[in-house]
């Protein structure tokens, strides 16, 4: 019931950084520039590396919330001389009417159930992305996109096993729920071969919005964690099963009298497999960790998205609607990330910083406004502060993204003509270039979170308890405590464990 309730507040977003996403989920990871596959020390391990979940002892509850400010702009190029009477037409720069995306949620719970070598986790979160965009209905960008709203949830269950404190292996099984995918753009429903390069509400053009969903998909993440030396850790994780979606629904238009029959649509879509791995250096003296530094890399198979091939059944003005082919030709992405923590006041205050670089999934001539995955980089910082089992974390990341300029001759994102498709019915022309112009974008991301570590929280409270009418402790010690809790690591450290590294 808890996870179902949290899912109701999930972000409108879709699919591992690169491609659809912006690095990265969780306040701690954000402050480290996304370098979090080895050093992850909270329940976000269900996402980053289930193998590292084995390091968490006791019971932890985590809630993180992400706010994304985005500034994505498009300045359409003036129409060239080949457009006759429309040649020389200029357009104003446009940007999304929604610059703040406030609904990024990550909630997770982990516990070892008192078992020595096992840790289990459960969580719900949406992939980290901007999933709500609104542009002018017949603006200069409208042949590409008018609006988008995506609601997606990953319901996750994890299990991890460790060998002493040197090796862990884990798996996260996820039920992927594409609750809603709304995607709008202006199409031309004309019967003639004439191309109209200027958006015009009073023409044969109309705004069409795909209303889709797929409630029955899934995937799995596996992870490994290994500590060959007291100062070195290694981590490896992979989404081994791509997410195969088959979103189905309807197409709605802003001129409903033109729709002869209800229009049904289907969009097969695959979200890719990925592999992430890294190495972490831990600097410690006399059993106390002072700082760490992690270098990681990630590869994602975004080349599985060649196009949004929308299968359409229905009629507009009595004519069969052809399938829509929204070409993408995405490429695989590679990301390199470096970040770490410094424990300024051990157990109470940790500062962190990091950064990353990532290649773009979108080829230049297929540049688009829906998910502008261009070459990008980010710089992040954050902190964790607290004590007695209650810890707050803040992370901030600024993302710089490559600007692009696409010409009419080079642009390959074309206006859709589902009644008379191009080039067969357009006098051999490919169609109206929709993405000719300049793209610019940047992001600022703020993530805040709270973590409850119940072993420490309840232990502190019990130690303060007294029996009524007595100055003696309610639970006088009968034997020395066999473990100490290290909030910097979020786990119980057994005396003598370090001996395995001697």
Secondary structure, DSSP 4 states (H G I P E B T S, - for coil): -HHHHHHTT--S----TTTT--S-SSHHHHHTTT--SSS--STTHHHH-GGGGGG--SEEEEEEEEEEEEEEEEEEPPP-GGGGGGTT-----EE-S--EEEEEEEEEEEE-TT-SSEEEEEEEE--SS--EEE--TTSTTTTT-SEEEEEEEEEEEEEEEEETTTEEEEEEEEEEEEEEEEEEEEEE--SSS----S--TTSSEEEEEEEEEEEEEEEEEEEEEEEEETTEEEEEEEE-S-EEEEEEEEEEES-GGGEEEEEEEEEEEEEPPEEEEEEEEEEEETTEEEEEEEEEEEEE-GGG--EEEEEEEEEETTEEPPPEEEE-----EEEEEEEEEEEEETTTEEEEEEEEEE--SS-GGG--SSS---SEEEEEEEEEEEETTEEEEEEEEEEEE--EEE-TTT---B---SSS-TTTTTTT----BS--EEEEEEEEEEEEEEEEEHHHHHHHHHHT-B-TT-SSBTT--SS--SEEEETTTTEEEETTGGGGG-
